[in-house]
């Protein structure tokens, strides 16, 4: 289960980055963190930008709702989500983790 933390501006959750992957996507959970794989290399913020985009797309959020709080140069990152309840965020994460129905 993913760990969510209340913040004065919204909800904070952790991300485990996997840059240099074969494809982009939310790929699972890693010790309470949401694992996000991106094809971009971890150089000059390219992977962080790609993770931001993958999270927004996978969770159905606007990019402006997400902000990287910490971990710019680390595999473990913390993102702030604004304008959503923790129950809604848990549901979006569960949907993103569910295998696609063909």
Secondary structure, 3 states (H helix, E strand, C coil): CCCEEEECCEEEEEEEEECCCCCCEEEEEECCEEEEECCCCCCCCHHHHHHHHHHHHHHCCCHHHEEEEECCCCCEEEEEECCCCHHHHHHHHHHHHCCCCC
